[in-house]
Each structure stands twice: as structure tokens, then as C-alpha cells.
Amino acid sequence: MEKKELARLEIWKQLALHAAGFDAPERHLRHLTQDPQRLAHFSASGGGLFLDLSRQRLDHKAMELLVKLARQRDVMPKMRQMATGATVNTTENRSALHMAARDFSGSAIAVSGADVMPEIRRVRDEIRRFAADVHDGRVVGSTGKRFADVVVIGIGGSYLGTEFVAEALKADAVEGVRLHFLSNVDIHCFGRIADAIDPERTLWVVISKSFTTAETMANAAQARAYMQEKGLDPSRHTVAVTAKGSPGDDGRQPALAVFHMFDFIGGRYSVTSAVGGVPLSLLFGYERFERFLKGAEEMDRHVLTAAEDQNLPLLAALTSLWNHNFLGYTAGAIIPYAAPLHKLAPHIQQLNMESNGKSATADGRLLDVETGPFLFGEPGTNAQHSFFQLAHQGRAFPIEFIGVLQPQPAYRGYAHRSRGVSNHQELYANLVAQAQALALGRDGDEAARRFTGNRPSTTILLNELSPENIGRLLAFYEAKTVMEGFLWGINPFDQFGVELGKQLAAGIREKMAAMNADPAATFDDLDPISRHYLERLFAAAK
């Protein structure tokens, strides 16, 4: 297969040459950050967020070259084409219109000549009415009791982003409503949820575009059997979020309601669609969900209108590419100094690594550069007592710190001071100190106590964890991910890398089903290693 020789572009060569000089002592961050204008020159505000790149291993020339790269790669024109319905998902011949799910402008957005916005607004209205009916007791379970537990059955993009938002805004939950997530087909996961819920007061939300996803369908079948064992009518305790015409939309599996999702919104970009809208509106009300949507819309407007050198997601994407392709960092961490954001990193792991973990370009050629750094994360200060030893003195990796100026209103009353500061101030002190320590390091005669510094980090600042700001943060990371893909020339909307394992699992599943039906069956036609593991599984069950 022909290679796409990105590394042979003149601008790429210039960036590589410039990056080679960053090992010089005068380019150490302890020197770069001495510039009194450093923060002013390497920070920007927009869409409700503040982005600080002053502790990244960047200088003015590096940023100028990176912005030039973005222009040569047509990142902004491609973003605008995406937002207006162009077929940017070329391998699947689809648009990528997640931005349309939070568009309140009243403008038309056409796919194949048809305006998609009336359908999007219809689904929003259906979610709003259904959530109100549940909260007001007009929709109840089969024994007449109001719903209190909501269980989301879905995997990957059908739950990760929603779980992030649900945890971030749990303080705003409707009184008496609890949200649970059943993603893994592991029976331990179902058992733990069954132990925690009141079956008569539980609503199951099955989320699958195709309604054929193996794990989701297995869990949905387990939930139906569980409800029937409890003497409940599953159709009075189930709603579906699925594509029009799927098996979940054709009446063969009756439900209280069916909410449609669309081919032009991919799973990992679907939080602002019905995928997130149904469970989140049930958790904290449609009005708060709409505030979340409008925060995302505000960041979208910033993305599509801000100049390249002031565009927050583009600056972050360029910095990520600089770190990965030119400075040689293979991993990155997301460290929110706010416990409610503890599910942000798992969501961004899927969003970014499934989008950009590619080796082929959008036009079908092999790339000659690496994409997709490894991403992981944990809230501060927990992370400091977990893997920051490596961050400070082991193998370096760039970190994105996220700081919040105000705790959520429900917790602002806890203002006890220890050593003269509140808990929130103590948290914030660690946020500031960790970024500074990574950048500056510390010299010393004892090797074990020496810190080399020069370890890059970004700081993102939010005023508070409001629905609007969570929407802005979500849209920021979505845009950053897509822009990285456009910079590399890959398609950030397909995910063929997950298919092979699933296909092999289907064949193994058939063999196991045959054994369940006929104990005399064997696994002799499988490869010896697979046969070993299956024989051990069935032997353990005897």
C-alpha cells in the first residue's frame, strides 16, 4: 500500500529541525518561563475556558510553524465543512454532525439535501416531555410505582461520555433519582446493579444504534429475564435509544418509548444526542441538560469562528501533535483537580484513542508518522500519590491539568480551614505547584532527590462545574480530537480497529453455544491455544 509521506512536507521538516534544538539548556522550561510575558503570549480564552500553554516546551517560532501547519492542512475549512454536513467520514460515507445535536441557532443543516434539524429538535422535545412525565409520576412502572433507579445498558460511546457528565453534575440530580451504568457483559456487573436497585422502581435505558451489539444485547436479555423473574412487565420498565428501523425500533421488543439516534453522529461523539439526553435528563432534568447543550454550543461557535492562533482546541491539538511527533512523547495524562471530573479521562481515552489510533489516512494510504498517544488520567491529588513519581523523575509525559475556581454550590458551605486554608484552596495549591514543579525541577547533590524539570504541561481553567462549563469542556475535547485527526490526515470518525476481535469472538461464541446444546460436542477444530482455554472454562463449570 502506498504511503502518505507526511514527514516529507516542507513545513513538517521545518518543525522537526526546530524541535531538535529544544534539548539545548537555554530551551529548558525554567528559562522559558522567566519571560514576564510568557503567560500572556502562550495563553488564550474562549468559549468560556482559559487555556495556558506557558509551561509547554514551545517558543514563538514553534507556535508560528504549528499554526502554519494547521493552515496548510486545512484544519479550519474542514471543521466548517464538518459542521455544515459534508461527508467527512469518508470510509463510511457519512457526515459527522455531533455539533448539530446542540445547535439552537435555527439554521438549516443539510445531509444529502435534507435538513436534519427538524428531526434533532423532535428528539429533543420527546426527551423533554418523557423526562417530565417520569419526574411528575405520569409514567410509572408496571406496579404503579414511580421510577427511582435508571440503568443505562450500553457500551463504549453509548455510556462513557454520559457517565462523565452524570458524575460531573451529580450534585444537580433530581431528588430520589439514581443513575447506574451497565456496560460490561461480566455478570458481576449485572449482579452489583441488581443488588443496588429496587426492581419495581427501575427504568432500563437500552442504548445501541444497531440493536445488535453483543454485550448490550446480552445485558438487555439478562435485564428482561430479571424483570420477569420479579413478576414485572419489561415493556413498562424499558426505553430504547436506537436508529430508526433497527430491531429496537420495530415493535418486536415493546418499550415505554423509543428515542432515535442518527448515523451522522458517532457513538463517542454522541453525548449531546439522545444517547446522553435521555439518561441525563432523567438524572437532573431536561432544563439542566439543555444548559449543558448550550455550553457545548458556545464552544462550537468559538471553534468555528476564532482565529487559528486564538482557537483553544486547535492550539491544544497543535501542542499535542508537537509533543507526540516532534518532541517524542508517547503518552499523555489528563489530571482534573476536581473530583466530579473523575470520569473525564476514561471518556477522553475512548474519544481520542478510538478516533486517532490509526495507521491509514482518510484517502486510504499508510501514514509515515505515528498517531494517537496513549492517554490516561486520575483526579488530583490522588494522582500525586499514585503515578506522579514517574511524572517527576521517571519517563516524562505531558499533562493536561484542569482547575476549577469554585466548588459546586452544594458544597461551598464546607469551609473549615486546615493550616489556614480551605480544602478547595489546598487542592488549588497542589494544582499550581505540580505544574510548576514539573516545569522547573530542582537541582541537588543527591541524585535521588534531583528533579530534572522541563516536563511540559497545559492548564485548563473553569470558573465552576456548571452544566454550561461541562458542555464547554466536552466540546473542547471533541474539537481537539477531530482537529488532531485532520492534522494527521486520518479519519477520526471510523473505528475499524475494534472489528477483528469482535468477529473472532462471534465464532468462539458459536462453538460455546454448540457445546451448551450438546455436551458431546468438542472444540477439536479450534487452534490448540483457544481450545485449551475453552476446555478449561467448561471443565470449571462441571
Secondary structure by P-SEA (a helix, b strand, c coil): cccccccccaaaaaaaaaaaacccccccccccccccccccccccccccbbbbcccccccaaaaaaaaaaaaaaaaaaaaaaaaaccccccccccccccccccccccbbbbcccccaaaaaaaaaaaaaaaaaaaaaccccccccccccbbbbbbcccccaaaaaaaaaacccccccbbbbbbccccaaaaaaaaaccccccbbbbbbccccccaaaaaaaaaaaaaaaaacccccccbbbbcccccccccccccccbbbbbcccccccccccccaaaaaaaaaccaaaaaaaaaaaaaaaaaaacccccccaaaaaaaaaaaacccccccbbbbbbccccccaaaaaaaaacccccccccccccccccccccccccccccaaaaacccccccccbbbbbbbbbbccccccccccccccccccaaaaaaaaaaaaaaaaccccccccccccccccccbbbbbbccccaaaaaaaaaaaaaaaaaaaaaacccccccccccaaaaaaaaaaaaaaaaaaccccccccccaaaaaaaaaaaaaac
